[in-house]
C-alpha cells in the first residue's frame, strides 16, 4: 500500500483524557464525598453538623439545594457560598430532606452525590406488667426484649440488659450469656441460681446519650436431674448484608452444656476463618463474624459449627454484598478535551452486582440540568448508555452527568468536556518541490491552536525504498530551533548528484499537541541522475555514508518518483 494512503487510514481522531490543561480554565470537578444518609435529632442544639462542599479548578461558587430548592442562609442553617460550608445549628421538621451541592465556575457546574438528612430518634417502651419466663435447669433459656422502641439510626442504637433494681447493674455477657441480633437475652444453659432474678431490656441511643428501659421479666428455673453434657443446638442465626467497602455481620448462637465452641468457615473458598487484621473479626465468644471492607467475592455461604462434647452441629448463613450501580472498566465517563467540530462520546454502562436487580436506564445532565435530546445535538445509543455530543463547539464545554439507580442506591458519575480551538494551519509548503545542485529549500509551517496549549512539530522522511526516519539537523537538513517550525534542505554546496537523489523522497510534518494533530505531506524530487553510488543522508549525524545501491537502482528510483508525481 502507498505509505501516504496508509498514513491516512491509520490516523485517528484524538480523544484524550484531560492532562496538562490549565485548571483555571476547566469546568469544576467535585472532590467532596458524602454518605448516603445523615441523622440529626430535632430541636436540639447541634455540634459536628457541618458539611463542606469542595471542588477543583479555578474560582468556584457553591450553592446548596434541598429537594431541588436553593438553601438560603438563615440563623438555623448558615450557608457560605464561597467556602461551600453548610451548617446545621438547630434542625426543625422542615429541614429534613435530600441535599445536594452545586459547584460552578465560568465553564460549568459539578454536582455532589445527593444525601438524605433524616431525624434521629429514640422512642419509649410501653407501660406493662412484668412477665415471668420459666426454663428448665441445664437447658437453653431466652428472655425476649418485648416491644422495643423505635431507634434510628440503627448504627447508633444498642440493646443493654439490666438486672435487679435501677439501671446500674448490667447483665454480664459471657460465653454462657449472650444477646442475639434481635436484642433477646439468651442463657445457653441455666442453673437454679437464676431463679427470682429480675431482668429489664434497655435501648441505648448513642447520639442522644439516652437509655430507655422496659420489658421487665422475672426468671424461674425448674429443677432437673443432673446431666453430664448436652449436645449443641442452634438457637439463633442471622444472614448478613454489606455494601462494597462496608462491614457485613453474620451471627450464630448455639446452646449446649457445656457451651460449645464455635468455628467459622467460608464454604465458597473452603477455608477456616480466623481473626485476620483488615479482613475478619470474630467476636462475642465466637458468635459474631464481621467481614471488614467487603468485596464482591466475599458474597456467599458461610458455615458456623458448634463443637460439643461428642458431636458437632453446623448451620449455614449467607452474606449478600451489594452496592449502588457501578461502572466497570476504564472507558467510562472519562474527562475529554475535544477540538471544535469533532464528536465527544461518553459511556455510562451502569451495572448492578451479580444477583441484584439491574439499574435504571441512565439519565443524562449537563451542568446539573437535564439534556434535551431532541434536535440531533445529543444522540443516545445502546439503551441510553452512550451519549454522543455531535459537532462540538465552545458552548458545549461543561460537566456532563450520568445518573442511574438500583435498590441499593444512586450512581452519579461526572465527566468534563473541554472544547478547544482546533489546530489551524495558516501557512504551509507546497505539495511538490524539485531540488537541483546549489538550491536552498525552506519548508516552513505556520499554525495556531487553543491558547491554553502549546504546539509541537515533528518532521519525518521516507526515501523511495520505504525507509522512514525522524529528521534531525545535519549537513543537509537544518531544523529551526527550538520549535522546529521550519525545515531547510541545503544543497547549496552539493555537486554530487547521488546526494541529491538521497535527499529526494517524501517529507511529513506532524503538528500536534495532546488532543489534536495535523499532518502535511510534501514530495521532494530531483531530475539529476547520479553517476556513482547513491549517498544516503544519516538523520542523526553530520556525515554521509555510501549506500549499497547500484546506479541502475538509483535510476529506477527516479522513474518511480516521476510516476508518483503523476498521481500526487
C-alpha positions as CSV (number, residue, x, y, z in Angstrom):
1,X,0.0,0.0,0.0
2,X,1.2,3.5,-0.7
3,X,2.7,4.9,2.5
4,X,0.6,8.1,2.2
5,X,-2.6,6.1,1.9
6,X,-1.5,4.0,4.9
7,X,-0.9,7.2,6.9
8,X,-4.4,8.5,6.1
9,X,-6.0,5.2,7.1
10,X,-4.0,4.9,10.3
11,X,-4.6,8.3,11.7
12,X,-7.3,8.5,14.4
13,X,-9.2,11.5,15.8
14,X,-7.5,12.5,19.1
15,X,-9.9,12.0,22.0
16,X,-7.8,12.1,25.2
17,X,-8.3,12.4,28.9
18,X,-7.7,15.8,30.4
19,X,-4.0,16.2,31.0
20,X,-1.8,19.2,31.3
21,X,-4.6,21.7,30.9
22,X,-4.7,25.0,32.8
23,X,-7.1,24.0,35.6
24,X,-8.3,27.6,36.0
25,X,-9.8,27.3,32.5
26,X,-11.6,24.0,33.2
27,X,-15.1,23.2,34.5
28,X,-15.2,22.3,38.2
29,X,-14.5,18.8,39.4
30,X,-16.2,17.8,42.6
31,X,-13.9,16.2,45.2
32,X,-16.2,16.0,48.2
33,X,-17.7,12.7,49.2
34,X,-20.8,12.3,51.3
35,X,-22.5,9.4,52.9
36,X,-26.0,8.4,51.7
37,X,-27.7,9.3,54.9
38,X,-27.1,11.6,58.0
39,X,-29.2,11.6,61.1
40,X,-29.7,14.5,63.5
41,X,-32.2,15.0,66.3
42,X,-35.0,17.6,66.0
43,X,-35.0,20.8,68.1
44,X,-31.5,20.1,69.5
45,X,-28.5,22.4,69.5
46,X,-26.1,20.5,67.3
47,X,-22.3,20.1,67.2
48,X,-20.3,18.4,64.4
49,X,-23.1,19.2,61.9
50,X,-21.2,20.9,59.1
51,X,-20.9,19.8,55.5
52,X,-18.1,21.1,53.4
53,X,-18.5,21.0,49.6
54,X,-15.3,21.3,47.7
55,X,-14.4,21.3,44.0
56,X,-11.3,21.8,42.0
57,X,-10.5,24.1,39.0
58,X,-10.5,27.9,39.3
59,X,-12.7,30.2,41.3
60,X,-15.7,28.2,42.5
61,X,-19.1,29.4,43.8
62,X,-21.2,26.9,45.7
63,X,-25.0,26.5,46.0
64,X,-26.7,24.0,48.3
65,X,-30.2,22.7,47.4
66,X,-32.7,20.8,49.5
67,X,-35.3,18.8,47.5
68,X,-34.3,20.9,44.4
69,X,-34.7,24.3,46.1
70,X,-31.8,26.6,46.9
71,X,-31.0,26.6,50.7
72,X,-30.9,30.2,51.9
73,X,-28.6,31.5,54.6
74,X,-30.6,31.6,57.9
75,X,-30.0,31.6,61.6
76,X,-30.6,27.9,61.9
77,X,-28.8,26.9,58.7
78,X,-25.8,29.1,57.9
79,X,-24.6,28.7,54.3
80,X,-21.3,30.1,52.9
81,X,-21.4,30.1,49.1
82,X,-17.7,31.0,48.8
83,X,-16.4,28.2,51.0
84,X,-19.2,25.6,50.3
85,X,-19.9,25.1,54.0
86,X,-23.4,24.2,55.0
87,X,-24.0,24.0,58.8
88,X,-27.0,23.0,60.9
89,X,-27.4,24.8,64.2
90,X,-30.9,23.6,65.2
91,X,-32.9,21.4,62.9
92,X,-36.7,21.7,62.5
93,X,-39.0,19.3,60.9
94,X,-38.9,21.2,57.6
95,X,-35.1,20.9,57.4
96,X,-35.2,17.1,56.8
97,X,-34.9,16.1,53.1
98,X,-32.4,15.5,50.3
99,X,-29.4,17.8,50.0
100,X,-27.0,18.3,47.1
101,X,-24.2,20.7,46.4
102,X,-23.6,22.5,43.1
103,X,-20.1,23.9,42.4
104,X,-19.9,26.4,39.5
105,X,-17.4,28.4,37.6
106,X,-17.4,30.1,34.2
107,X,-17.1,26.8,32.4
108,X,-19.7,24.6,34.0
109,X,-21.3,23.1,37.2
110,X,-20.3,20.0,39.1
111,X,-22.6,18.1,41.4
112,X,-22.1,16.3,44.7
113,X,-23.8,13.0,45.2
114,X,-27.1,13.8,47.0
115,X,-27.6,12.7,50.6
116,X,-30.7,12.4,52.8
117,X,-30.9,14.2,56.1
118,X,-33.1,12.2,58.5
119,X,-34.3,12.5,62.0
120,X,-32.6,10.5,64.7
121,X,-34.9,9.4,67.5
122,X,-35.5,7.1,70.4
123,X,-39.0,6.1,71.4
124,X,-40.0,4.5,74.7
125,X,-41.2,1.1,75.9
126,X,-45.0,0.8,76.5
127,X,-46.1,0.6,80.1
128,X,-46.8,-3.0,81.0
129,X,-46.8,-5.5,83.8
130,X,-43.7,-7.7,84.4
131,X,-43.8,-11.2,82.9
132,X,-42.3,-14.5,84.1
133,X,-40.2,-16.9,81.9
134,X,-39.8,-20.4,83.1
135,X,-37.0,-22.6,81.9
136,X,-35.5,-26.0,82.9
137,X,-32.2,-26.4,84.6
138,X,-29.2,-27.1,82.2
139,X,-31.4,-26.2,79.2
140,X,-31.3,-23.1,77.0
141,X,-33.5,-20.1,78.1
142,X,-34.4,-17.0,76.2
143,X,-35.8,-13.7,77.5
144,X,-37.4,-11.6,74.8
145,X,-36.9,-7.9,74.6
146,X,-40.6,-7.1,74.1
147,X,-42.0,-4.0,72.3
148,X,-38.6,-2.5,71.6
149,X,-39.0,1.3,70.9
150,X,-38.1,2.9,67.6
151,X,-34.5,3.8,67.5
152,X,-32.8,5.3,64.4
153,X,-30.2,5.2,63.0
154,X,-29.6,1.6,63.8
155,X,-25.8,2.2,64.0
156,X,-26.3,4.5,67.0
157,X,-28.5,2.1,68.9
158,X,-27.8,-1.0,71.0
159,X,-29.7,-3.2,73.5
160,X,-28.4,-3.4,77.0
161,X,-29.8,-5.7,79.6
162,X,-30.1,-4.7,83.2
163,X,-30.5,-6.9,86.3
164,X,-32.2,-6.1,89.6
165,X,-33.5,-2.7,90.6
166,X,-32.5,0.5,88.8
167,X,-30.3,0.7,85.7
168,X,-26.7,0.5,87.1
169,X,-26.3,-3.3,87.1
170,X,-25.6,-4.7,83.6
171,X,-26.1,-8.3,82.7
172,X,-22.6,-9.6,82.0
173,X,-22.1,-11.0,78.5
174,X,-20.1,-14.3,78.8
175,X,-19.6,-17.5,76.9
176,X,-22.8,-18.7,78.6
177,X,-24.8,-15.5,78.3
178,X,-25.4,-13.6,75.0
179,X,-27.7,-11.2,73.2
180,X,-28.8,-12.0,69.7
181,X,-29.3,-9.8,66.7
182,X,-32.9,-9.1,67.8
183,X,-31.9,-7.9,71.2
184,X,-33.1,-11.0,73.0
185,X,-31.2,-12.3,76.0
186,X,-30.0,-16.0,75.9
187,X,-28.8,-18.2,78.7
188,X,-27.2,-21.0,76.7
189,X,-27.6,-23.3,79.7
190,X,-29.2,-22.4,83.1
191,X,-29.0,-23.2,86.8
192,X,-31.3,-22.7,89.7
193,X,-29.3,-19.7,91.0
194,X,-31.1,-17.6,88.3
195,X,-34.5,-18.2,89.9
196,X,-36.2,-15.0,91.0
197,X,-33.9,-12.5,89.3
198,X,-35.5,-9.5,87.5
199,X,-34.3,-8.6,84.0
200,X,-35.0,-5.4,82.1
201,X,-34.3,-4.6,78.5
202,X,-32.7,-1.2,77.8
203,X,-32.3,0.6,74.5
204,X,-29.3,3.0,74.4
205,X,-29.1,5.7,71.8
206,X,-25.5,6.9,71.5
207,X,-26.2,10.2,69.6
208,X,-28.7,11.3,72.2
209,X,-26.9,9.7,75.1
210,X,-30.3,8.4,76.3
211,X,-31.3,5.0,77.7
212,X,-34.9,3.7,77.7
213,X,-35.9,0.8,80.0
214,X,-38.7,-1.6,79.7
215,X,-39.8,-5.3,79.1
216,X,-39.4,-6.3,82.7
217,X,-39.1,-10.1,83.1
218,X,-38.6,-12.4,86.1
219,X,-36.9,-15.8,85.6
220,X,-37.9,-19.1,87.2
221,X,-35.7,-22.2,86.7
222,X,-37.3,-25.6,87.3
223,X,-35.1,-28.2,88.9
224,X,-33.8,-31.1,86.6
225,X,-31.7,-34.1,87.3
226,X,-28.0,-33.6,86.7
227,X,-26.7,-34.3,83.3
228,X,-23.1,-35.0,82.0
229,X,-23.5,-33.0,78.8
230,X,-26.0,-31.7,76.3
231,X,-25.0,-31.5,72.6
232,X,-25.2,-28.3,70.6
233,X,-28.5,-26.8,69.4
234,X,-28.8,-23.8,67.2
235,X,-30.8,-21.1,68.9
236,X,-30.2,-18.1,66.6
237,X,-28.6,-17.5,63.2
238,X,-28.7,-14.4,61.1
239,X,-27.7,-13.7,57.5
240,X,-25.7,-10.5,56.7
241,X,-25.7,-7.7,54.2
242,X,-22.9,-5.4,53.3
243,X,-22.3,-2.6,50.9
244,X,-19.0,-2.8,49.0
245,X,-16.3,-1.4,51.3
246,X,-18.5,-1.7,54.3
247,X,-19.0,-4.3,57.1
248,X,-21.0,-7.5,56.9
249,X,-22.1,-9.2,60.1
250,X,-23.1,-12.9,60.4
251,X,-24.4,-14.4,63.6
252,X,-24.7,-17.9,65.1
253,X,-25.6,-18.9,68.6
254,X,-25.5,-22.4,70.0
255,X,-26.8,-23.7,73.3
256,X,-25.4,-26.8,75.0
257,X,-23.9,-28.0,78.2
258,X,-21.1,-27.1,78.4
259,X,-21.4,-24.2,75.9
260,X,-19.9,-25.3,72.6
261,X,-17.0,-23.6,70.9
262,X,-17.9,-22.0,67.5
263,X,-15.8,-22.3,64.3
264,X,-16.5,-20.3,61.1
265,X,-15.8,-21.4,57.5
266,X,-16.2,-19.8,54.1
267,X,-17.8,-22.6,52.1
268,X,-17.1,-20.9,48.8
269,X,-13.4,-20.9,49.5
270,X,-13.4,-24.0,51.7
271,X,-11.3,-22.2,54.3
272,X,-11.5,-21.9,58.0
273,X,-11.8,-18.3,59.2
274,X,-9.7,-16.9,61.9
275,X,-9.3,-13.3,63.2
276,X,-7.4,-11.5,60.4
277,X,-6.5,-7.9,60.5
278,X,-8.4,-5.8,58.0
279,X,-10.4,-8.8,56.8
280,X,-12.2,-10.8,59.6
281,X,-13.2,-10.1,63.2
282,X,-14.6,-13.0,65.3
283,X,-16.2,-11.6,68.5
284,X,-18.8,-12.2,71.2
285,X,-17.2,-15.5,72.1
286,X,-17.3,-16.7,68.5
287,X,-21.0,-15.9,68.0
288,X,-20.4,-13.0,65.6
289,X,-18.3,-12.9,62.4
290,X,-17.7,-9.5,60.9
291,X,-16.3,-9.2,57.3
292,X,-14.3,-6.0,57.0
293,X,-14.1,-4.0,53.8
294,X,-16.5,-6.3,52.0
295,X,-15.8,-7.1,48.3
296,X,-18.0,-8.9,45.8
297,X,-16.0,-12.1,46.2
298,X,-16.9,-12.1,49.9
299,X,-20.5,-12.8,49.0
300,X,-21.6,-16.3,49.5
301,X,-22.4,-19.1,52.0
302,X,-20.6,-19.3,55.3
303,X,-20.9,-22.1,57.9
304,X,-20.8,-21.9,61.7
305,X,-20.2,-25.0,63.7
306,X,-20.9,-25.6,67.3
307,X,-18.5,-28.2,68.7
308,X,-20.0,-30.2,71.5
309,X,-18.6,-32.8,73.8
310,X,-19.1,-35.7,71.3
311,X,-20.9,-34.2,68.4
312,X,-20.8,-31.0,66.3
313,X,-23.6,-29.1,64.6
314,X,-23.2,-26.9,61.6
315,X,-25.5,-24.3,60.1
316,X,-25.3,-22.1,57.0
317,X,-25.6,-18.3,56.8
318,X,-25.4,-16.1,53.8
319,X,-23.6,-12.8,53.2
320,X,-25.1,-10.5,50.5
321,X,-22.5,-8.0,49.2
322,X,-24.3,-5.2,47.3
323,X,-23.9,-1.7,46.1
324,X,-25.4,1.1,44.1
325,X,-24.8,0.8,40.3
326,X,-21.2,0.6,39.3
327,X,-19.3,1.5,36.1
328,X,-16.9,-1.4,35.1
329,X,-13.8,-0.9,33.1
330,X,-11.7,2.1,32.3
331,X,-13.6,3.7,29.4
332,X,-16.5,5.1,31.4
333,X,-17.3,8.7,31.9
334,X,-13.8,9.9,31.0
335,X,-12.9,13.6,31.0
336,X,-12.4,14.7,27.4
337,X,-10.6,17.5,25.6
338,X,-12.0,17.7,22.0
339,X,-11.3,20.2,19.2
340,X,-14.2,22.2,17.7
341,X,-16.1,20.2,15.1
342,X,-15.4,16.7,16.4
343,X,-17.7,14.5,18.3
344,X,-17.5,13.7,22.1
345,X,-18.6,10.3,23.3
346,X,-19.4,9.5,26.9
347,X,-20.1,5.9,28.1
348,X,-22.2,5.1,31.2
349,X,-22.7,1.4,31.1
350,X,-24.0,1.0,34.6
351,X,-24.3,-2.4,36.1
352,X,-25.5,-3.9,39.4
353,X,-23.6,-6.6,41.1
354,X,-24.5,-10.3,40.3
355,X,-27.9,-11.4,41.6
356,X,-29.0,-7.8,42.1
357,X,-31.8,-6.1,40.2
358,X,-30.5,-4.3,37.1
359,X,-30.0,-0.5,37.4
360,X,-32.3,2.0,35.7
361,X,-31.7,3.4,32.3
362,X,-29.2,6.3,32.6
363,X,-30.4,9.9,32.8
364,X,-28.1,12.5,31.3
365,X,-27.5,16.0,32.6
366,X,-25.2,18.9,31.6
367,X,-24.2,21.1,34.5
368,X,-26.9,19.6,36.6
369,X,-29.7,20.3,34.0
370,X,-31.5,17.6,32.0
371,X,-30.3,17.3,28.4
372,X,-32.8,17.9,25.7
373,X,-32.1,15.0,23.4
374,X,-34.4,16.1,20.5
375,X,-32.7,18.1,17.7
376,X,-29.7,16.0,16.9
377,X,-27.1,17.8,19.1
378,X,-27.2,14.9,21.5
379,X,-27.5,11.3,20.4
380,X,-28.2,8.4,22.8
381,X,-27.4,4.8,21.8
382,X,-27.1,1.4,23.4
383,X,-30.1,1.8,25.6
384,X,-29.1,5.3,26.6
385,X,-25.8,4.2,27.9
386,X,-23.8,6.1,25.3
387,X,-24.1,9.8,24.8
388,X,-22.6,11.5,21.7
389,X,-22.3,15.3,21.6
390,X,-22.0,16.0,17.9
391,X,-20.0,18.7,16.2
392,X,-18.8,20.2,19.5
393,X,-18.5,23.9,19.9
394,X,-17.0,26.0,22.7
395,X,-20.5,26.3,24.2
396,X,-20.5,22.5,24.7
397,X,-17.8,22.9,27.4
398,X,-19.2,21.8,30.7
399,X,-19.7,18.9,33.2
400,X,-21.8,16.0,31.9
401,X,-23.6,13.8,34.5
402,X,-24.9,10.3,34.2
403,X,-27.4,9.1,36.8
404,X,-28.7,5.6,37.4
405,X,-30.0,3.8,40.5
406,X,-31.0,0.4,41.8
407,X,-32.4,-0.8,45.1
408,X,-29.2,-0.1,47.0
409,X,-28.5,3.5,45.9
410,X,-27.8,6.1,43.3
411,X,-24.9,6.3,40.9
412,X,-23.9,9.9,39.9
413,X,-20.9,10.0,37.7
414,X,-19.5,13.1,36.1
415,X,-17.1,13.8,33.2
416,X,-15.7,17.1,32.0
417,X,-15.9,18.1,28.3
418,X,-13.4,20.9,27.4
419,X,-13.8,22.1,23.8
420,X,-10.7,23.7,22.4
421,X,-9.8,25.5,19.2
422,X,-8.6,23.1,16.6
423,X,-5.1,23.2,15.1
424,X,-5.3,25.6,12.1
425,X,-2.5,25.7,9.5
426,X,-2.1,29.3,8.4
427,X,0.9,28.7,6.1
428,X,2.3,25.5,4.7
429,X,4.7,24.3,2.0
430,X,3.6,23.3,-1.5
431,X,2.8,19.7,-2.2
432,X,5.7,19.2,-4.6
433,X,9.2,20.6,-5.0
434,X,12.3,19.9,-7.2
435,X,15.8,20.4,-6.0
436,X,19.0,20.9,-8.0
437,X,22.6,21.5,-7.1
438,X,23.0,24.9,-5.4
439,X,19.5,25.0,-4.1
440,X,18.3,26.0,-0.6
441,X,14.7,24.8,0.0
442,X,12.8,26.2,3.0
443,X,9.8,24.2,4.1
444,X,8.0,26.4,6.7
445,X,4.8,25.9,8.6
446,X,2.7,28.4,10.5
447,X,-0.1,27.1,12.7
448,X,-2.0,28.0,15.8
449,X,-4.4,26.3,18.2
450,X,-6.2,26.9,21.5
451,X,-4.2,29.4,23.6
452,X,-4.1,27.0,26.6
453,X,-2.0,24.5,24.6
454,X,1.5,24.5,23.0
455,X,2.1,23.1,19.5
456,X,4.9,20.7,18.7
457,X,6.3,19.9,15.3
458,X,7.9,16.6,14.2
459,X,9.5,16.1,10.7
460,X,9.8,12.6,9.1
461,X,11.5,11.4,5.9
462,X,10.6,8.4,3.7
463,X,13.0,7.5,1.0
464,X,11.9,5.8,-2.2
465,X,12.9,2.4,-0.7
466,X,10.2,2.9,2.1
467,X,12.8,3.6,4.8
468,X,11.3,6.0,7.4
469,X,13.3,8.1,9.9
470,X,12.8,11.1,12.0
471,X,14.7,14.1,10.7
472,X,17.5,15.6,12.8
473,X,19.6,18.6,11.9
474,X,22.8,17.6,9.9
475,X,24.9,18.7,7.0
476,X,21.9,19.0,4.6
477,X,18.9,19.2,6.9
478,X,18.5,22.3,9.2
479,X,15.6,22.4,11.7
480,X,14.7,25.7,13.2
481,X,15.3,25.8,16.9
482,X,13.6,25.3,19.4
483,X,10.2,24.8,17.8
484,X,11.0,23.0,14.6
485,X,8.6,25.0,12.5
486,X,10.9,25.1,9.5
487,X,13.0,22.5,7.7
488,X,15.7,23.8,5.4
489,X,17.1,21.4,2.8
490,X,20.5,22.9,1.9
491,X,22.3,21.6,-1.2
492,X,24.0,25.0,-2.0
493,X,27.4,23.4,-1.9
494,X,26.4,20.0,-3.4
495,X,27.6,19.0,-6.8
496,X,27.4,15.2,-6.3
497,X,24.1,14.1,-7.9
498,X,23.9,11.0,-5.7
499,X,23.5,13.2,-2.6
500,X,20.5,15.0,-4.3
501,X,19.0,11.6,-5.1
502,X,19.3,10.5,-1.4
503,X,17.5,13.7,-0.3
504,X,14.6,13.2,-2.7
505,X,11.6,11.5,-1.2
506,X,8.6,12.1,1.0
507,X,8.6,14.6,3.8
508,X,6.0,14.7,6.5
509,X,5.5,17.3,9.2
510,X,3.2,16.5,12.1
511,X,1.8,19.4,14.0
512,X,0.3,18.2,17.3
513,X,-0.5,18.5,21.0
514,X,-2.1,16.0,23.3
515,X,-5.6,16.4,21.8
516,X,-5.3,17.1,18.1
517,X,-2.9,16.8,15.2
518,X,-2.5,17.9,11.6
519,X,-0.2,16.1,9.1
520,X,1.3,17.8,6.0
521,X,2.9,15.7,3.2
522,X,5.5,17.1,0.8
523,X,7.2,15.4,-2.1
524,X,10.7,16.5,-3.0
525,X,12.1,15.3,-6.4
526,X,15.2,15.8,-8.5
527,X,15.9,15.5,-12.2
528,X,19.6,14.8,-11.6
529,X,20.8,11.3,-12.4
530,X,23.7,10.1,-10.4
531,X,26.9,8.9,-11.9
532,X,28.0,6.9,-8.9
533,X,26.5,5.0,-5.9
534,X,23.8,6.8,-4.1
535,X,24.8,8.6,-0.9
536,X,22.2,8.3,1.9
537,X,21.8,11.1,4.5
538,X,22.0,10.0,8.0
539,X,19.3,11.6,10.2
540,X,21.5,11.6,13.3
541,X,25.0,12.6,12.2
542,X,26.8,15.2,10.1
543,X,28.5,12.6,7.9
544,X,27.5,10.8,4.7
545,X,27.8,7.1,4.1
546,X,27.9,5.2,0.8
547,X,24.7,3.2,0.3
548,X,24.6,-0.4,-1.0
549,X,22.5,0.7,-4.0
550,X,23.7,0.5,-7.7
551,X,23.4,3.2,-10.3
552,X,20.6,1.2,-12.0
553,X,18.6,1.0,-8.8
554,X,19.0,4.8,-8.4
555,X,17.7,5.3,-11.9
556,X,14.6,3.1,-11.0
557,X,14.0,5.4,-8.0
558,X,13.9,8.4,-10.3
559,X,11.4,6.7,-12.5
560,X,9.3,5.8,-9.5
561,X,9.4,9.4,-8.3
562,X,8.2,10.5,-11.7
563,X,5.3,8.1,-11.6
564,X,4.3,9.3,-8.2
565,X,4.3,12.9,-9.4
566,X,1.6,11.9,-12.0
567,X,-0.8,10.9,-9.2
568,X,0.0,13.4,-6.5
